[in-house]
Amino acid sequence: MGRDLRKYASQTQARSLAAFVLILLVVGIGLIYLFYGPASAMMGAVCALLGLAPLLAIFLVLQLVDWFVERVDDR
């Protein structure tokens, strides 16, 4: 029953990043809605999601490379 501290650190970082993005979107979009109205909040959500798209693409490519490297190492 060993501890995999690298896996734990990786999970913690991923969860922290997900929480940060979620809070940023909820608070950011909420404040836009509060001050400027629903149409502006919708445009803010679209812009925020489009801004996060490159980060998501990079993350997915890195996950694919990690999966490939682990699969090759198992041979």
Backbone as JSON, one array per atom type, in Angstrom:
{
  "sequence": "MGRDLRKYASQTQARSLAAFVLILLVVGIGLIYLFYGPASAMMGAVCALLGLAPLLAIFLVLQLVDWFVERVDDR",
  "N": [[0.84, -1.17, 0.0], [1.53, 1.5, -1.12], [2.38, 5.0, -1.42], [1.71, 7.15, -4.04], [3.13, 9.85, -4.71], [3.58, 11.56, -6.81], [1.41, 11.17, -8.49], [-0.6, 12.04, -6.78], [0.14, 14.76, -6.5], [-0.19, 15.6, -9.13], [-2.95, 15.21, -9.49], [-3.9, 17.02, -7.58], [-2.97, 19.46, -8.6], [-4.38, 19.55, -11.02], [-7.03, 19.61, -10.1], [-6.99, 22.0, -8.65], [-6.49, 23.85, -10.69], [-8.79, 23.48, -12.25], [-10.74, 24.34, -10.42], [-9.96, 27.02, -10.14], [-10.41, 28.02, -12.76], [-13.17, 27.6, -12.97], [-14.18, 29.19, -10.85], [-13.23, 31.68, -11.73], [-14.66, 31.97, -14.13], [-17.36, 31.86, -13.21], [-17.52, 33.97, -11.31], [-16.54, 36.1, -12.87], [-18.3, 36.15, -15.13], [-20.65, 36.45, -13.74], [-20.32, 38.99, -12.54], [-20.19, 40.59, -14.83], [-22.77, 40.15, -15.79], [-24.23, 41.28, -13.7], [-23.5, 44.03, -13.78], [-23.74, 44.81, -16.52], [-25.72, 43.36, -17.85], [-27.68, 40.62, -19.33], [-27.1, 40.05, -22.07], [-24.51, 41.0, -22.46], [-23.19, 39.41, -20.62], [-23.47, 36.92, -21.81], [-21.91, 37.27, -24.12], [-19.48, 37.7, -22.86], [-19.09, 35.17, -21.74], [-18.81, 33.64, -24.06], [-16.47, 34.77, -25.13], [-14.66, 34.2, -23.04], [-14.65, 31.39, -23.05], [-13.71, 30.89, -25.64], [-11.21, 31.99, -25.33], [-10.07, 30.2, -23.58], [-9.87, 27.94, -25.09], [-7.39, 27.45, -26.61], [-5.69, 26.75, -24.48], [-6.91, 24.45, -23.51], [-6.61, 22.82, -25.75], [-3.8, 22.54, -25.84], [-3.41, 21.21, -23.4], [-4.79, 18.8, -23.92], [-3.24, 17.74, -26.0], [-0.81, 17.34, -24.67], [-1.63, 15.41, -22.81], [-2.22, 13.32, -24.55], [0.34, 12.81, -25.61], [1.62, 11.98, -23.25], [0.16, 9.65, -22.68], [0.87, 8.13, -24.92], [3.66, 7.86, -24.56], [3.77, 6.43, -22.14], [2.56, 4.09, -23.01], [4.39, 3.14, -24.9], [6.6, 2.73, -23.26], [5.8, 0.54, -21.78], [6.2, -1.67, -23.32]],
  "CA": [[0.0, 0.0, 0.0], [2.42, 2.64, -1.2], [1.83, 6.3, -1.82], [2.22, 7.69, -5.28], [3.07, 11.28, -4.46], [3.52, 12.28, -8.1], [0.02, 11.1, -8.93], [-1.33, 12.92, -5.87], [0.46, 16.14, -6.86], [-0.8, 15.84, -10.43], [-4.39, 15.34, -9.26], [-4.12, 18.26, -6.83], [-2.78, 20.57, -9.52], [-5.49, 19.55, -11.97], [-8.23, 20.05, -9.39], [-6.82, 23.42, -8.33], [-6.65, 24.59, -11.94], [-10.2, 23.42, -12.61], [-11.46, 25.21, -9.49], [-9.63, 28.39, -10.49], [-11.11, 28.39, -13.99], [-14.6, 27.63, -12.67], [-14.45, 30.39, -10.06], [-13.01, 32.83, -12.59], [-15.79, 32.1, -15.05], [-18.6, 32.15, -12.49], [-17.45, 35.32, -10.75], [-16.39, 37.05, -13.96], [-19.55, 36.24, -15.88], [-21.65, 36.99, -12.81], [-20.15, 40.44, -12.42], [-20.61, 41.2, -16.11], [-24.24, 40.1, -15.79], [-24.73, 42.23, -12.7], [-23.28, 45.42, -14.17], [-24.03, 45.14, -17.91], [-26.9, 42.68, -18.35], [-27.53, 39.24, -19.81], [-26.47, 39.95, -23.4], [-23.07, 41.18, -22.27], [-22.68, 38.23, -19.92], [-23.37, 35.84, -22.79], [-20.74, 37.55, -24.95], [-18.33, 37.46, -22.0], [-18.91, 33.72, -21.64], [-18.28, 33.18, -25.35], [-15.07, 35.21, -25.22], [-13.87, 33.46, -22.06], [-14.49, 30.01, -23.52], [-12.81, 30.91, -26.8], [-9.87, 32.26, -24.83], [-9.57, 29.0, -22.91], [-9.75, 26.86, -26.07], [-5.99, 27.05, -26.87], [-5.14, 26.07, -23.29], [-7.49, 23.11, -23.5], [-5.98, 22.07, -26.83], [-2.44, 22.2, -25.4], [-3.56, 20.2, -22.35], [-5.16, 17.53, -24.53], [-2.08, 17.23, -26.75], [0.15, 16.83, -23.68], [-2.17, 14.17, -22.27], [-2.04, 12.32, -25.6], [1.77, 12.47, -25.64], [1.88, 11.21, -22.03], [-0.42, 8.32, -22.88], [1.68, 7.43, -25.92], [4.97, 7.54, -23.96], [3.56, 5.33, -21.19], [2.26, 2.87, -23.75], [5.64, 2.67, -25.52], [7.49, 2.26, -22.18], [5.31, -0.74, -21.27], [6.6, -2.76, -24.23]],
  "C": [[0.89, 1.24, 0.0], [1.71, 3.9, -1.65], [2.5, 6.74, -3.11], [2.08, 9.21, -5.19], [3.02, 12.08, -5.76], [2.09, 12.29, -8.63], [-0.85, 12.04, -8.07], [-1.1, 14.39, -6.23], [-0.2, 16.51, -8.18], [-2.31, 16.05, -10.28], [-4.71, 16.65, -8.56], [-3.97, 19.47, -7.74], [-3.93, 20.67, -10.51], [-6.77, 20.06, -11.32], [-8.16, 21.54, -9.05], [-7.02, 24.29, -9.57], [-8.12, 24.61, -12.37], [-11.04, 24.32, -11.71], [-11.21, 26.67, -9.82], [-10.4, 28.86, -11.72], [-12.61, 28.51, -13.73], [-14.96, 28.89, -11.88], [-14.28, 31.65, -10.91], [-14.18, 33.05, -13.53], [-17.07, 32.51, -14.33], [-18.6, 33.58, -11.96], [-17.37, 36.36, -11.86], [-17.68, 37.25, -14.73], [-20.66, 36.82, -15.0], [-21.55, 38.5, -12.65], [-20.53, 41.16, -13.71], [-22.13, 41.23, -16.18], [-24.82, 41.15, -14.86], [-24.62, 43.67, -13.19], [-23.79, 45.76, -15.57], [-25.24, 44.4, -18.5], [-26.61, 41.32, -18.98], [-26.85, 39.12, -21.17], [-24.96, 40.09, -23.29], [-22.45, 39.99, -21.56], [-22.53, 37.05, -20.88], [-22.14, 36.05, -23.68], [-19.46, 37.34, -24.14], [-18.04, 35.98, -21.86], [-18.32, 33.16, -22.93], [-16.8, 33.53, -25.46], [-14.18, 34.44, -24.24], [-13.62, 32.03, -22.52], [-13.59, 29.92, -24.74], [-11.37, 31.2, -26.37], [-9.25, 31.06, -24.15], [-9.34, 27.84, -23.89], [-8.3, 26.49, -26.38], [-5.35, 26.32, -25.68], [-5.66, 24.63, -23.2], [-6.84, 22.24, -24.58], [-4.56, 21.64, -26.45], [-2.49, 21.1, -24.35], [-3.88, 18.84, -22.96], [-4.01, 16.91, -25.32], [-1.05, 16.65, -25.77], [-0.33, 15.53, -23.05], [-2.01, 13.03, -23.28], [-0.58, 11.87, -25.69], [2.13, 11.62, -24.42], [1.35, 9.8, -22.16], [0.43, 7.5, -23.84], [3.02, 6.99, -25.33], [4.81, 6.4, -22.97], [3.28, 4.03, -21.91], [3.51, 2.29, -24.38], [6.58, 2.11, -24.45], [7.06, 0.89, -21.66], [5.75, -1.92, -22.13], [7.85, -3.4, -23.81]]
}
